[in-house]
Amino acid sequence: MYVTDAIVLSRFDFGEADRILTLITPEIGKLKAIAKGIRRPTSRVGGSLEPFAELRIQLARGRTFDVVTQVVVGHAWLRLRDSLESAATAWYMAELADRSLEERHPAEPLYALLHRAYELLDAEMAPGRVARWYEMRLADELGVRPEVDRCVECDRMLEAGESYRWVPPLGGVLCQRCPGPPAARAGISADALKLLKAYQRMDAEGLAELRLPEAVEREVEASMREFLRYSLERDPRSLAFLDEVRAPRVVPAAT
Ligand SMILES: [Zn+2]
């Protein structure tokens, strides 16, 4: 038996009444656990084993999965659930953490990062800002901090007034003098580059205060998405859901 703080990253139903959970914990890192009988109305732990909360969980070591024996809710970030967009953003950030971690490797920094991100969402910081803040720090933790100050090819300090390209496979921004790979034609605006720098340098409170044109935020979102796709190798599944929640798209009628 052992006791740990944990946040539920994902879960799926298993068998008649069980559920398998992927948890992030500070000391053990990511681990899978089984909650037996949790879907029965009589389950004692059923209501507590929810995502978007910091839990204190007692587990018994098992052969395949450790078994949840007791749960106490530490922090329930209840306001985070009020908006579908902030809940979808919370899932997205949990999935990024899940994909960034190997099982059973200590994960204190990532645990603290997700914890803080959920606090910020719960404090009603704009979900998009929280997501970018989180992505930038996650990239740092994974050792893939995007380069936004110097050209990734010639290492020259970028100057105001030149044109830049965003090249995630090379790790950041490319100056106008360097050819880069053949596919590197996507430009990035000076304002978007400035905002990427802000995400690296400013704390969450400062970022929450910024007043920005929607188009610049969208450009930075697309840039970070593309960057993380290269760093984590594919798109998170939760992104499709987040997009759906945020901007219902008109599906063209079949012809
Ligand atoms: Zn260059």
Boltz pocket constraint, residues with backbone or C-beta under 6 A from the ligand:
constraints:
  - pocket:
      binder: B
      contacts: [[A, 151], [A, 152], [A, 153], [A, 154], [A, 155], [A, 156], [A, 174], [A, 175], [A, 176], [A, 177], [A, 178]]
      max_distance: 6.0
